[in-house]
């Protein structure tokens, strides 16, 4: 049984989503429904695991800046390593 759902989204987001759905041969409702099914599957939910004693003792041992851009740092280090 289908039930109506009303969402409030930015106009531009809706336009892009409608275009994407049309390209994929789906309705926007089908896309949203499939997305909700995907994110609510139990196998897609990441469970937080408890750290081992040794690892938990290491936590916080290295002090870093709080505003590090990890993606930028990784890109720079890979460029250094591979010369790209």
HUCOR-V467892 format. One record per residue. N is the residue number from 1. RES is the residue in one small letter. SS is DSSP state (alpha for helix, beta for strand, coil for the rest). OMEGA is omega in whole degrees, -180 to 180 (* if undefined). Layout:
N_RES_SS_OMEGA ; N_RES_SS_OMEGA
//
This chain:
1_x_coil_179 ; 2_x_coil_178 ; 3_x_coil_-178 ; 4_x_coil_177 ; 5_x_coil_178 ; 6_x_coil_179 ; 7_x_coil_175 ; 8_x_coil_-177 ; 9_x_coil_176 ; 10_x_coil_-177 ; 11_x_alpha_-178 ; 12_x_alpha_179 ; 13_x_alpha_180 ; 14_x_alpha_180 ; 15_x_alpha_-180 ; 16_x_alpha_-179 ; 17_x_alpha_178 ; 18_x_alpha_179 ; 19_x_alpha_180 ; 20_x_alpha_-180 ; 21_x_alpha_180 ; 22_x_alpha_179 ; 23_x_alpha_-179 ; 24_x_alpha_179 ; 25_x_coil_180 ; 26_x_coil_171 ; 27_x_coil_178 ; 28_x_alpha_178 ; 29_x_alpha_178 ; 30_x_alpha_180 ; 31_x_alpha_-179 ; 32_x_alpha_179 ; 33_x_alpha_179 ; 34_x_alpha_178 ; 35_x_alpha_179 ; 36_x_alpha_177 ; 37_x_alpha_-179 ; 38_x_alpha_-175 ; 39_x_alpha_-179 ; 40_x_alpha_176 ; 41_x_coil_-176 ; 42_x_alpha_-179 ; 43_x_alpha_179 ; 44_x_alpha_180 ; 45_x_coil_-179 ; 46_x_coil_178 ; 47_x_coil_178 ; 48_x_coil_-179 ; 49_x_coil_179 ; 50_x_coil_179 ; 51_x_coil_176 ; 52_x_coil_-179 ; 53_x_alpha_-178 ; 54_x_alpha_-180 ; 55_x_alpha_-180 ; 56_x_alpha_177 ; 57_x_alpha_180 ; 58_x_alpha_-177 ; 59_x_coil_177 ; 60_x_coil_-177 ; 61_x_coil_180 ; 62_x_coil_180 ; 63_x_coil_179 ; 64_x_coil_174 ; 65_x_coil_-178 ; 66_x_coil_-177 ; 67_x_coil_-180 ; 68_x_coil_174 ; 69_x_coil_-174 ; 70_x_alpha_180 ; 71_x_alpha_179 ; 72_x_alpha_180 ; 73_x_alpha_179 ; 74_x_alpha_179 ; 75_x_alpha_180 ; 76_x_alpha_-178 ; 77_x_alpha_177 ; 78_x_alpha_177 ; 79_x_alpha_177 ; 80_x_alpha_-176 ; 81_x_alpha_-174 ; 82_x_alpha_176 ; 83_x_coil_-179 ; 84_x_coil_*
//
